[in-house]
Amino acid sequence: MRDAAPQTIFLKDYTPFDYIVQDVHLTFKLAPRATRVISRIRFAPNPDASDTTFFLHGEQLDLKWAKINGADIAPSITPEGLTAEVPEGAFTFECEVEISPETNTALEGLYMSGGMYCTQCEAEGFRKITYYPDRPDVMSTFTVRVEGPHPVLLSNGNPATSGEHFAEWHDPWPKPAYLFALVAGDLIAHPDRFTTMSGKDVELNIYVRKGDENKCAFGMEALKKSMTWDEKVYGREYDLDIFNIVAVDDFNMGAMENKGLNVFNSSCVLASPETSTDANFERIEAIIAHEYFHNWTGNRITCRDWFQLCLKEGLTVYRDSQFTSDMRSASVKRISDVIDLRGRQFAEDGGPLAHPVRPDRFVEINNFYTATVYEKGAEVIGMLKTLVGDADYAKALDLYFERHDGDAATIEDWLQVFEEVTGRNLKRFKRWYTSAGTPQLSVKESFKNGRYKLTFRQETPPTPGQPQKKPRVIPIALGLLDESGAEVLPTQILEMDKRQKSFKWKGLASKPVPSILRGFSAPVILKRDTDDVERAFLLAHDTDPFNRWEAGRELAKSTLLNMIENGAPPNAGYLDGMLAVLRDDTLDPATRALMLGLPSQSELTQTLSDKGVVPDPQAIYEAVQTLKLAMAQHMQDTLPRVYAQCQVEGPYSPDAEPAGKRELAIAALGLGSRLDGGKAAKEQFARADNMTLQISALAILLRQKVGDAELSGFYEQWKHDRLVMDKWFGLQVSAAAPEDAAEIADKLTQHPDFDHKNPNRFRATLGALAAHHAGFHHISGRGYTLLADWLITLDPINPQTTARMCAAFQTWKRYDLKRQEMILAEVDRILAQPNLSRDTSEMLTRIRSA
């Protein structure tokens, strides 16, 4: 039988821990199935606490002994932790526990990956290592001794001493237990050094297993760029003598910012031109920056409780977006971020899993590492910066770092520094943190006697637990264009702080065309009566890169919706507009490639559903394919020229300029292949000297169903490389026709190289199926059944990965009755499993209750 319903934890019930942890000493005696962990922890009563109950978290621990002030004790042990009688005043608690890293398939706490010991303690993994107050507001210094017959023995902080089969580390900066890290194994270091702005010399290392040494150089350069950028832009200097990164194959997340010892999923740090795509390089650069930036926004200042998770994650995502914008193309980065936000976070906001950026309750915190907390959390930071301006943003950040260094802070602490610096009242702005859902911003306009008026109204649909929504502060970046395309009003920020508000301009010679939400200045859905003529005008003339892209996107969406709903042919105006974009050599190639892209099938589904139309995934898929063919036919004279112009000479470089050229060349090749049967793609595959060109050609050939020989050749060439094989698995599913997607995914799960215990391989295969909109939602229901089968298999092994994959079912209410019934049958089948994990049970219960 499943355990009793787990307890819901509420933000309003927060109380500080009863004791202060003065310092922590840990000794690890490593053994695969019998690691001994000896802890010595000094406690003192917390004067701010309400009582003095001594409780330490602990799960799946075999307690050997425990002492207080050197005397043996017999504590009360439950599956959740340890309780003991303690003396008044300060005291020292010691204990020894035994754990089994080798059998820890949940990849939380201390576990083994390919013979290497490693840890993942965020959010609540440290309690699986030893008894401790495993909460983010309990911060202390750590001294760690690691004993084992391994060439490399690592932990947080600075190295203290080492000898044969042992190493000791000391972290002088107080940290919560979730930032603890330990790594031990037969690893190779890729070393470098960095000199900080104050002249401090820092040792840098990327540790990898043998055979991966040639994939570290890009990651190291990205780390040094991040360190330089954080000094220059935020004034933040690194604070230890050493910074280590370790690449781990079995890892539930992308990476983890443990103080001084970042643990990375191998796919997020290892890179080479032969095995990594341009997108991989950009992602690695961004993730390395993200984890490094956490040193200040997450480590030196952490969260008081897990409800404040967006405080560190939203701010750090915003910082890594700034970094990527500075390293590459700001407009391309902004457009890419919005595509991702709309594809993942808007869907989350509009379904049963909707929650505020700062939730007020949770059952399992692992289920709240979401697009809302991360991506929408970053959007909230961006809006705040827009409202207060660059100068006051910088002043507020300086005050935040000065005041809260060493603290476990809250959203209230964060907003208070902005209020003090600017004198603004941010009470209404705070609603972005406390209210779920995506606001819908409607617009009406009028023009008379040279006077122009825009009236905005905001409404946010009900979300689970929040039926009524108060108005938020929405920064609206606006420009006005005249009939010739000239800008008569440069970008200004309108501050929408009521449910309805009007803005007026006078002295205009003619009715202007508004360019609204420039740069996507707020994460809202803009609802405005317009037509394809105006969209085409903005596509041709808007001076804001984002809104020019947005106009093309809306024109594409209008075209597709008309095709889906009315059986109309592709819009000739859209085809002409895209041809003009393709021919516009003044636009950088990466921007042109983005503008040639179409709205995702999931986005079209959401738009139809919002209109009250029941979406048909197959009809959406066919409309997209029809429009792509029409684009290819309309552009057939220009595509070869653009493809030829975008060939990059010389050695491979992942920098923005050559990467942008390759992106546009691939877009041109993908369209052209619909006319030449894949001939040019076969030629590109044969001559490719980097993974970007090779795998993009393979994807095109598989979509054209002419790539069997290349697929086999690719496997033989790369079967020794686990990260490339992840691409091989995922590509076959994502490139499949809808009717074949589930069958191909099923066959791949039977392949000898498929390992469902490895999160990367599982996500590459089953995640690709869930992301294949028409394939996953094929009317046969095979996609639903296959995913459910594997989630049932995975849940006892890795609940975190299972729960996150359950989100594939969250949009079930959008579809027809037959699909709804099939999805709910699979959800119920999973929920009926005995001993279902708390992670998965909570996710599916929330989805089921929509």
C-alpha positions in Angstrom: 0.0 0.0 0.0 1.1 3.5 -0.6 2.1 5.6 2.4 -0.4 7.9 4.0 -0.9 11.2 2.3 2.3 13.3 2.8 2.1 16.5 4.8 1.7 19.9 3.0 4.2 22.5 4.1 3.1 26.1 4.2 5.1 29.3 3.9 3.0 30.9 6.7 4.2 28.3 9.2 7.9 29.1 8.9 9.8 29.3 12.2 13.6 29.5 12.6 15.5 26.4 13.7 15.8 26.0 17.4 19.6 26.0 17.4 22.6 27.7 15.7 25.1 25.4 14.1 28.5 26.8 15.1 30.7 24.5 13.0 30.6 21.1 11.3 33.3 18.4 11.1 32.6 15.4 8.8 34.7 12.3 8.1 33.8 10.0 5.2 35.2 6.4 5.1 34.2 5.5 1.6 33.0 2.0 0.6 30.5 1.3 -2.1 27.9 -0.3 0.1 29.1 0.6 3.5 30.3 4.2 3.6 30.7 5.4 7.2 30.0 9.1 7.9 31.2 10.5 11.3 29.9 13.9 12.2 30.8 16.3 15.0 28.6 19.3 15.2 28.6 22.2 17.7 25.2 23.6 18.5 24.0 26.6 20.5 20.5 27.7 21.4 19.0 30.1 18.9 17.7 33.2 20.8 15.2 33.8 18.0 13.6 30.4 18.2 10.3 29.7 19.9 11.3 26.5 21.7 14.3 24.2 22.0 13.2 20.9 20.4 16.3 19.1 19.1 15.4 17.4 15.8 17.8 16.4 13.0 16.7 15.3 9.6 17.8 11.9 8.5 16.6 9.3 6.0 17.8 5.9 5.0 20.6 6.1 7.6 21.9 3.2 9.7 22.9 4.8 13.0 25.8 3.1 14.7 26.2 5.4 17.7 25.5 8.9 18.9 26.9 11.1 21.6 26.3 14.5 23.2 29.4 16.1 24.8 31.2 12.8 24.6 28.5 10.8 26.4 26.6 8.0 24.6 22.9 8.7 24.0 20.0 6.7 22.7 18.0 9.1 20.5 14.5 8.5 19.2 14.7 7.5 15.5 11.9 7.8 12.9 12.0 7.5 9.1 12.2 11.3 9.0 15.0 11.9 11.5 16.4 11.9 15.0 15.2 13.5 18.3 17.2 13.6 21.5 17.3 15.3 24.9 20.0 17.9 25.0 21.5 20.0 27.8 20.9 23.7 28.2 23.4 26.0 26.5 25.9 25.0 23.8 26.8 21.4 23.2 28.5 19.0 20.8 26.6 16.3 18.9 28.5 13.4 17.4 27.3 10.3 15.5 28.3 7.7 13.0 26.0 6.4 10.3 26.4 3.9 7.5 25.0 4.5 4.0 25.2 2.6 0.6 26.1 4.9 -2.3 26.3 2.1 -4.8 22.6 1.2 -4.4 21.4 4.8 -4.3 19.7 5.0 -7.7 17.7 8.1 -6.8 20.9 10.1 -7.3 20.2 12.2 -4.2 22.6 12.3 -1.3 25.9 10.4 -1.8 25.8 8.0 -4.7 28.0 6.4 -7.3 28.3 7.1 -11.1 30.6 4.9 -13.2 32.8 4.0 -10.1 32.9 7.7 -8.9 31.4 8.9 -5.7 29.5 12.1 -6.0 26.7 14.0 -4.2 23.6 16.0 -5.0 22.1 17.6 -1.9 19.7 20.2 -3.2 17.1 20.4 -2.1 17.0 17.8 0.7 19.7 15.3 -0.1 22.0 15.9 2.8 19.6 14.2 5.2 20.5 11.0 3.3 24.2 11.4 4.2 24.0 12.1 8.0 21.7 13.5 10.7 21.6 17.3 10.3 19.1 20.2 10.3 18.7 20.0 6.5 17.1 23.4 5.8 18.6 26.3 3.9 18.5 28.8 6.8 20.9 26.8 8.9 24.3 27.9 7.8 27.7 26.9 9.1 31.4 26.4 8.3 32.4 22.9 7.3 35.6 20.9 7.7 35.6 17.6 5.8 37.9 14.6 5.8 37.5 12.1 2.9 39.2 8.7 3.2 39.4 6.3 0.3 41.7 4.7 -2.2 41.0 7.2 -4.9 43.4 9.5 -6.7 41.1 12.4 -6.4 39.2 13.3 -3.1 37.3 16.6 -3.3 35.0 18.6 -1.1 33.9 22.2 -0.6 36.2 25.1 0.1 40.0 25.2 0.2 42.3 22.2 0.5 43.6 21.9 4.1 45.9 18.8 4.1 46.2 15.5 2.3 48.1 12.3 2.4 47.9 8.7 1.3 44.2 7.8 0.8 42.9 10.9 2.5 42.2 14.6 2.0 40.9 17.3 4.2 39.0 20.4 3.1 37.8 23.5 4.9 35.2 25.9 3.7 35.5 29.2 5.6 32.2 30.6 4.3 29.0 29.5 6.2 26.7 27.5 4.0 23.5 25.4 4.3 23.8 21.7 3.9 22.3 21.7 0.4 25.5 23.2 -0.9 27.7 20.4 0.6 29.6 18.4 -2.0 31.9 15.4 -2.1 33.5 13.7 -5.1 36.0 10.8 -5.1 37.3 8.8 -8.1 39.9 8.2 -10.7 39.7 11.5 -12.5 41.8 13.7 -14.7 42.1 17.4 -14.1 42.1 20.1 -16.8 43.8 22.9 -14.9 44.1 26.7 -15.3 44.4 29.8 -13.2 42.5 33.1 -12.8 43.6 36.4 -11.3 40.8 38.3 -9.7 40.3 42.1 -9.8 42.1 42.4 -6.5 45.1 40.4 -7.7 44.2 37.1 -6.0 45.4 34.0 -7.8 42.8 31.2 -8.0 43.4 27.6 -9.1 40.8 26.3 -11.5 40.1 22.6 -12.4 37.7 20.7 -14.5 37.7 17.1 -13.4 36.7 14.4 -15.9 37.0 10.7 -16.3 39.7 9.3 -18.6 39.0 9.9 -22.2 37.3 13.2 -21.8 40.3 15.4 -21.3 40.0 16.8 -24.8 36.5 18.2 -24.1 37.3 20.6 -21.3 38.9 23.6 -23.0 35.7 25.4 -24.0 34.2 25.0 -20.5 37.3 26.4 -18.9 37.2 29.5 -21.1 33.6 29.9 -20.3 34.4 29.8 -16.6 37.0 32.5 -16.9 34.7 34.7 -19.0 32.1 34.3 -16.3 34.5 35.3 -13.5 35.6 38.3 -15.5 32.0 39.3 -16.4 30.8 39.1 -12.8 33.6 41.3 -11.6 32.9 43.9 -14.4 29.1 44.0 -14.4 28.2 43.2 -10.7 31.5 43.8 -8.9 31.5 40.3 -7.5 34.9 38.7 -6.9 35.6 35.0 -6.3 36.3 34.3 -2.7 38.2 31.0 -2.4 41.7 29.8 -3.4 40.3 27.1 -5.7 37.3 26.5 -8.0 36.6 22.9 -9.1 34.1 21.5 -11.6 33.4 17.8 -11.9 31.6 16.1 -14.8 29.2 13.3 -13.8 27.3 11.1 -16.2 24.4 10.2 -13.8 22.9 13.5 -12.7 19.2 14.5 -12.3 19.9 18.2 -13.0 22.0 20.2 -15.4 24.5 21.2 -12.7 24.8 22.2 -9.1 26.5 25.3 -7.6 28.0 23.6 -4.5 30.4 26.1 -2.9 33.8 25.9 -4.7 32.9 22.4 -6.1 30.4 22.6 -8.9 29.0 19.2 -10.0 27.9 19.1 -13.6 25.9 16.7 -15.7 28.6 15.7 -18.3 26.4 17.0 -21.1 26.5 20.5 -19.6 30.3 20.9 -19.5 32.0 18.5 -22.0 32.4 19.9 -25.5 34.3 19.4 -28.7 33.5 20.4 -32.3 33.3 16.8 -33.3 30.8 15.8 -30.7 28.9 19.0 -29.7 26.6 21.2 -31.7 26.6 25.0 -31.7 23.6 24.8 -29.4 25.5 22.6 -27.0 28.4 25.1 -26.8 26.0 28.0 -26.1 24.2 26.0 -23.5 27.4 24.9 -21.8 28.6 28.5 -21.7 25.3 29.6 -20.1 25.2 26.8 -17.5 28.8 27.3 -16.4 28.0 31.0 -16.0 24.8 30.3 -14.2 26.5 28.0 -11.6 29.4 30.3 -11.1 27.1 33.3 -10.6 25.4 31.4 -7.8 28.5 31.9 -5.8 27.0 35.2 -4.8 23.4 34.9 -5.7 22.7 31.6 -4.0 25.7 30.7 -1.9 27.0 33.9 -0.2 23.3 34.9 0.0 21.0 31.9 0.1 17.3 31.4 0.7 15.7 31.4 4.1 13.4 28.5 3.1 12.5 26.7 -0.1 9.6 28.9 -0.8 12.2 31.6 -1.6 13.8 29.4 -4.3 13.1 32.0 -7.0 15.3 34.5 -5.0 18.4 32.6 -6.0 17.3 30.9 -9.2 15.3 33.7 -10.9 18.0 36.2 -10.1 20.8 33.9 -11.3 18.9 33.0 -14.5 18.5 36.7 -15.2 22.2 37.2 -14.7 23.2 34.3 -17.0 20.8 35.7 -19.6 22.6 39.1 -19.4 25.9 37.3 -19.7 24.9 35.4 -22.8 23.5 38.6 -24.3 26.9 40.2 -23.8 28.8 37.3 -25.1 26.6 36.7 -28.2 23.6 38.4 -29.7 21.3 40.2 -27.3 18.3 40.1 -29.7 18.7 36.4 -30.5 19.1 35.6 -26.8 15.9 37.5 -26.0 13.9 35.9 -28.7 15.2 32.4 -27.7 14.3 33.0 -24.1 10.7 34.1 -25.0 10.2 31.0 -27.2 11.2 28.9 -24.3 9.1 30.8 -21.8 6.0 30.5 -23.9 6.6 26.9 -24.7 7.1 25.7 -21.1 6.2 28.3 -18.5 3.0 29.7 -20.2 1.8 26.1 -20.4 2.5 25.6 -16.8 0.7 28.8 -15.9 -2.3 27.7 -17.9 -2.7 24.2 -16.4 -3.1 22.3 -13.2 0.5 22.7 -12.2 0.2 26.6 -12.1 1.8 28.1 -9.0 3.2 31.5 -8.0 6.9 32.4 -8.6 7.1 32.1 -4.8 4.7 29.2 -3.9 2.9 29.4 -0.6 2.8 25.6 -0.1 4.3 22.4 -1.3 4.3 18.7 -0.6 7.6 17.8 -2.3 10.0 20.6 -3.0 11.7 18.7 -5.8 8.5 19.3 -7.8 8.9 23.1 -7.7 12.1 23.3 -9.7 10.0 24.6 -12.5 9.9 27.0 -15.4 7.8 29.4 -13.2 10.5 29.6 -10.5 13.4 29.8 -12.9 12.3 31.5 -16.2 9.4 33.5 -14.9 11.4 34.4 -11.8 14.0 35.8 -14.2 11.4 37.8 -16.1 10.3 39.4 -12.8 13.9 40.5 -12.2 14.0 42.0 -15.7 10.7 43.9 -15.2 12.0 45.3 -11.9 15.2 46.5 -13.6 13.1 48.1 -16.4 10.9 49.9 -13.9 13.8 51.3 -11.7 16.4 51.9 -14.4 19.9 50.6 -14.8 21.5 53.0 -12.3 19.1 52.2 -9.4 19.2 48.5 -10.2 23.0 48.6 -9.7 22.7 50.5 -6.5 20.0 48.2 -5.2 22.2 45.1 -6.0 25.2 46.6 -4.2 23.0 47.2 -1.1 21.6 43.7 -1.4 25.1 42.2 -1.4 26.3 44.4 1.4 23.3 43.9 3.7 22.7 40.2 3.2 26.1 38.7 2.6 26.1 35.5 4.8 22.3 35.6 5.2 19.4 33.3 4.3 17.2 36.0 2.7 13.6 36.4 1.5 11.7 38.0 -1.3 10.8 40.8 1.2 14.5 41.4 1.8 15.1 41.6 -1.9 12.3 44.1 -2.6 13.2 46.2 0.4 16.6 47.2 -1.0 14.9 48.5 -4.1 12.3 50.4 -2.1 15.1 52.0 -0.1 17.2 52.9 -3.1 14.3 54.2 -5.2 11.7 55.4 -2.7 9.1 53.4 -4.6 6.3 51.3 -3.0 6.6 47.8 -4.5 3.6 46.3 -2.8 1.7 45.9 -6.1 4.8 44.7 -7.9 5.2 42.0 -5.3 2.1 40.3 -6.8 4.3 38.9 -9.5 5.8 36.8 -6.8 2.6 35.8 -5.0 0.0 35.4 -7.8 0.0 32.5 -10.3 -1.0 32.7 -14.0 -0.1 34.7 -17.1 -1.8 38.1 -17.3 -3.7 38.8 -20.5 -3.2 42.4 -21.6 -5.9 43.7 -24.0 -5.5 46.9 -25.9 -7.9 49.3 -27.6 -6.9 52.4 -29.5 -8.4 55.6 -30.8 -7.1 58.5 -33.0 -8.8 61.9 -33.5 -7.5 65.4 -34.3 -3.8 64.4 -33.9 -4.6 62.8 -30.5 -3.8 59.1 -30.0 -5.0 57.0 -27.1 -4.2 53.5 -26.0 -6.3 51.9 -23.3 -4.9 48.7 -21.7 -6.8 46.3 -19.5 -5.3 43.4 -17.6 -7.0 40.2 -16.6 -5.4 37.0 -15.2 -7.5 33.8 -15.5 -8.1 31.8 -12.3 -5.5 29.2 -11.3 -5.6 26.4 -8.8 -6.2 27.9 -5.3 -6.4 31.5 -6.7 -9.7 32.2 -8.3 -9.4 36.0 -7.9 -6.5 38.0 -9.2 -5.5 41.6 -8.3 -3.9 43.8 -10.9 -0.1 43.8 -11.2 2.5 46.4 -12.2 3.3 45.7 -15.9 6.0 47.7 -17.6 5.0 48.2 -21.3 7.8 49.2 -23.6 6.2 51.1 -26.5 7.2 52.8 -29.7 5.0 54.4 -32.4 5.6 54.3 -36.2 4.1 56.4 -38.9 2.7 55.1 -42.2 6.2 55.2 -43.8 7.7 53.1 -41.1 9.6 56.1 -39.4 9.6 56.1 -35.7 7.6 59.0 -34.3 7.9 57.9 -30.7 11.1 56.2 -29.6 10.8 53.5 -27.0 9.3 54.6 -23.7 8.2 52.6 -20.6 4.5 52.8 -19.8 3.7 51.7 -16.2 0.5 49.8 -16.1 -0.4 49.6 -12.4 -4.2 49.3 -12.5 -6.7 46.9 -14.0 -7.4 49.5 -16.7 -5.3 52.5 -17.7 -5.1 54.8 -20.7 -2.1 56.7 -22.2 -2.4 59.6 -24.6 -0.2 61.4 -27.1 -0.9 64.5 -29.1 0.4 66.4 -32.1 0.6 63.4 -34.4 0.1 64.0 -38.2 -1.5 60.6 -38.8 -2.7 57.6 -36.9 0.4 55.7 -35.8 1.1 52.0 -35.8 2.0 50.9 -32.2 4.9 48.6 -31.4 3.8 47.2 -28.0 5.8 45.2 -25.5 9.1 45.9 -27.2 11.8 43.5 -26.0 8.9 41.5 -24.5 9.0 43.9 -21.5 6.6 41.7 -19.5 5.6 38.0 -19.5 2.0 38.6 -20.6 -0.3 37.5 -23.4 -1.0 40.6 -25.6 -4.6 40.6 -27.0 -5.2 43.2 -29.6 -7.5 43.3 -32.7 -5.1 43.6 -35.6 -4.7 42.1 -39.1 -2.1 40.6 -41.3 -1.5 43.9 -43.1 -0.3 45.5 -39.9 1.7 42.5 -38.9 3.4 42.6 -42.3 4.1 46.3 -41.9 5.8 45.7 -38.5 7.7 42.8 -39.9 9.1 45.2 -42.6 9.6 48.3 -40.5 9.8 47.8 -36.7 13.0 49.0 -35.3 12.8 46.7 -32.2 14.4 43.3 -33.1 12.1 41.4 -30.8 8.9 43.0 -32.1 10.0 42.6 -35.7 10.4 38.9 -35.0 7.1 38.9 -33.1 5.3 40.4 -36.0 6.5 37.6 -38.3 5.6 35.0 -35.6 2.1 36.4 -35.3 1.8 36.4 -39.1 2.8 32.8 -39.2 0.4 31.9 -36.4 -2.4 33.7 -38.2 -1.6 31.8 -41.4 -1.5 28.5 -39.7 -4.7 29.0 -37.7 -6.5 30.0 -40.9 -5.2 26.8 -42.5 -6.2 24.6 -39.5 -9.6 26.1 -38.9 -10.7 27.0 -42.4 -8.7 24.9 -44.7 -7.2 28.1 -46.3 -4.1 28.0 -48.4 -0.8 29.5 -47.0 -1.0 33.3 -46.8 0.8 34.9 -49.7 1.7 38.0 -47.7 3.4 35.8 -45.1 5.4 34.0 -47.8 6.4 37.3 -49.4 7.5 38.6 -46.0 9.6 35.6 -45.2 11.2 35.8 -48.6 12.1 39.4 -47.9 13.6 38.3 -44.5 15.6 35.6 -46.2 17.0 38.1 -48.8 17.8 40.8 -46.2 21.5 40.6 -45.8 21.5 43.5 -43.4 20.0 41.2 -40.8 22.4 39.0 -39.0 22.1 35.3 -40.0 21.0 34.1 -36.5 18.1 36.5 -36.4 17.0 35.6 -39.9 17.1 31.9 -39.0 14.9 32.6 -36.0 12.4 34.6 -38.0 12.1 31.8 -40.6 11.0 29.5 -37.7 7.4 28.7 -37.1 5.4 28.7 -33.9 5.7 25.4 -32.1 2.8 22.9 -32.4 2.3 23.2 -28.7 1.9 26.9 -29.0 -0.6 26.5 -31.7 -2.5 24.1 -29.5 -2.6 26.5 -26.7 -3.8 29.3 -29.0 -6.6 27.2 -30.3 -7.6 26.1 -26.9 -7.7 29.7 -25.6 -10.1 30.4 -28.5 -12.4 27.6 -27.4 -11.4 25.4 -30.3 -10.5 21.7 -29.5 -7.1 21.2 -31.1 -6.4 18.2 -33.4 -2.6 17.5 -33.1 -2.6 15.7 -36.5 -4.2 18.6 -38.2 -1.8 21.0 -36.6 1.2 18.9 -37.7 -0.1 18.7 -41.3 -0.7 22.4 -41.5 2.9 23.1 -40.4 4.3 20.7 -43.0 2.1 22.2 -45.7 3.3 25.7 -44.8 7.0 24.6 -44.8 6.6 23.1 -48.2 5.0 26.4 -49.4 7.8 28.4 -48.0 10.3 26.2 -49.7 8.6 26.5 -53.1 8.3 30.3 -52.7 11.9 30.6 -51.8 13.4 28.0 -54.0 15.4 30.5 -56.1 17.0 32.1 -53.0 17.6 29.2 -50.7 20.7 27.9 -52.6 22.3 31.3 -52.6 21.7 31.8 -48.9 23.0 28.3 -48.1 26.1 29.0 -50.1 26.7 32.4 -48.6 26.5 30.9 -45.1 29.2 28.3 -45.5 31.9 28.9 -42.9 35.5 28.8 -44.0 38.4 27.6 -41.8 38.5 25.8 -38.5 35.4 25.3 -36.5 34.5 28.0 -33.9 31.4 28.0 -31.6 31.4 31.8 -31.5 28.2 33.7 -32.3 29.1 34.8 -35.8 30.0 31.5 -37.4 27.3 29.7 -35.3 24.7 32.1 -36.7 25.8 31.5 -40.3 25.5 27.7 -39.7 22.0 28.2 -38.2 20.8 30.1 -41.3 22.4 27.6 -43.6 20.7 24.7 -41.8 17.3 26.5 -42.0 17.8 27.0 -45.7 18.9 23.4 -46.1 15.9 22.1 -44.2 13.4 24.0 -46.5 15.3 23.1 -49.6 15.3 19.4 -48.8 11.6 19.4 -49.2 12.2 20.0 -52.9 15.4 18.0 -53.7 14.5 14.8 -51.7 17.4 15.4 -49.3 20.2 15.4 -52.0 22.0 18.5 -50.5 21.6 17.1 -47.0 23.3 13.9 -47.9 26.2 15.9 -49.4 26.4 17.9 -46.2 26.4 14.8 -44.0 29.2 13.3 -46.1 31.5 16.2 -45.9 30.6 17.5 -42.3 33.7 18.2 -40.1 31.7 19.2 -37.0 28.7 17.8 -35.1 26.4 20.8 -35.9 26.6 20.1 -39.7 26.5 16.4 -39.3 23.6 15.9 -37.0 21.5 18.7 -38.7 21.9 16.9 -42.0 20.9 13.6 -40.4 17.8 15.2 -38.9 16.7 16.5 -42.3 17.3 13.1 -43.9 15.3 11.3 -41.2 12.4 13.7 -41.6 12.5 13.0 -45.3 12.7 9.3 -44.6 15.8 8.9 -46.7 18.4 8.7 -43.9 18.7 5.0 -42.9 22.2 4.6 -44.2 23.4 7.8 -42.6 21.7 6.8 -39.3 23.6 3.5 -39.2 26.8 5.1 -40.2 26.4 7.7 -37.5 25.9 5.0 -34.9 29.0 3.1 -36.0 31.1 6.3 -35.9 29.9 7.5 -32.5 28.7 4.4 -30.5 31.7 4.9 -28.2 30.6 8.4 -27.1 27.8 8.4 -24.6 26.8 12.0 -25.1 26.6 11.7 -28.9 24.5 8.6 -28.4 22.0 10.6 -26.4 21.6 12.7 -29.5 21.3 9.6 -31.7 18.4 8.2 -29.5 16.6 11.5 -29.2 16.9 12.5 -32.9 15.2 9.3 -34.1 12.1 10.0 -32.1 11.9 13.8 -32.7 12.3 13.4 -36.5 9.7 10.6 -36.8 6.3 11.0 -38.4 3.5 11.2 -35.8 2.3 7.7 -36.5 5.8 6.2 -36.1 7.1 8.2 -33.0 5.8 5.8 -30.3 6.9 2.7 -32.1 10.4 4.1 -32.7 10.7 5.2 -29.1 9.6 1.7 -28.0 12.2 0.0 -30.2 14.9 2.3 -28.9 14.1 1.4 -25.2 14.9 -2.2 -26.2 18.3 -1.2 -27.7 21.3 -2.5 -25.9 22.6 1.0 -25.3 19.4 2.2 -23.7 19.8 2.6 -19.9 16.7 3.9 -18.1 18.7 4.4 -14.9 20.7 7.1 -16.7 18.7 10.3 -16.6 20.3 11.7 -19.8 19.4 8.5 -21.9 15.9 8.3 -20.4 15.2 12.0 -21.2 16.8 11.7 -24.6 14.4 8.9 -25.6 11.1 9.3 -23.6 11.5 13.0 -23.3 11.8 13.3 -27.0 8.5 11.4 -27.3 6.8 13.6 -24.8 8.0 16.7 -26.8 6.9 15.3 -30.1 3.4 16.9 -30.0 1.6 15.1 -32.8 3.5 11.8 -32.0 2.8 11.8 -28.3 -0.8 12.8 -28.8 -1.4 10.4 -31.7 -5.0 9.2 -31.6 -3.8 5.6 -31.1 -2.8 6.5 -27.5 0.4 4.5 -27.9 2.5 7.5 -26.8 0.6 7.8 -23.5 0.8 4.1 -22.7 4.5 3.9 -23.5 5.4 6.8 -21.4 3.3 5.6 -18.5 4.9 2.1 -18.7 8.3 3.6 -18.3 7.3 6.1 -15.6 6.0 3.1 -13.6 9.3 1.3 -14.1 11.5 4.4 -13.3 9.6 5.7 -10.2 11.1 3.2 -7.7 14.5 3.9 -9.0 14.6 7.7 -9.6 11.5 9.6 -8.3 12.8 13.0 -9.3 13.2 12.3 -13.0 9.9 10.4 -13.0 7.9 13.3 -11.4 9.4 15.8 -13.9 8.5 13.7 -16.8 4.9 13.5 -15.6 4.4 17.1 -16.7 3.9 15.7 -20.2 0.3 14.9 -19.1 -0.5 18.4 -17.7 -2.3 19.8 -20.8 -4.8 16.9 -21.0 -7.9 19.1 -20.7 -7.1 20.9 -24.0 -7.8 17.8 -26.2 -10.9 15.9 -27.4 -12.8 13.6 -25.1 -11.1 10.4 -26.4 -7.6 11.7 -25.8 -8.7 13.0 -22.4 -9.9 9.6 -21.4 -6.8 7.9 -22.6 -4.5 10.3 -20.7 -6.5 10.0 -17.5 -6.5 6.2 -17.8 -2.7 6.2 -17.9 -2.5 8.8 -15.0 -4.8 6.6 -12.9 -2.8 3.5 -13.8 0.4 5.2 -12.5 -1.4 6.5 -9.4 -2.6 3.0 -8.6 0.9 1.6 -8.3 1.9 0.4 -4.8 4.6 2.5 -3.0 4.4 5.3 -5.5 6.9 8.0 -4.6 5.8 11.2 -3.0 7.3 13.2 -5.9 5.3 11.4 -8.6 2.1 11.1 -6.5 2.0 14.8 -5.9 2.6 15.7 -9.5 -0.1 13.3 -10.9 -2.6 14.2 -8.2 -2.3 17.9 -9.1 -2.6 17.1 -12.8 -5.6 14.7 -12.2 -7.5 17.3 -10.1 -7.6 19.9 -12.8 
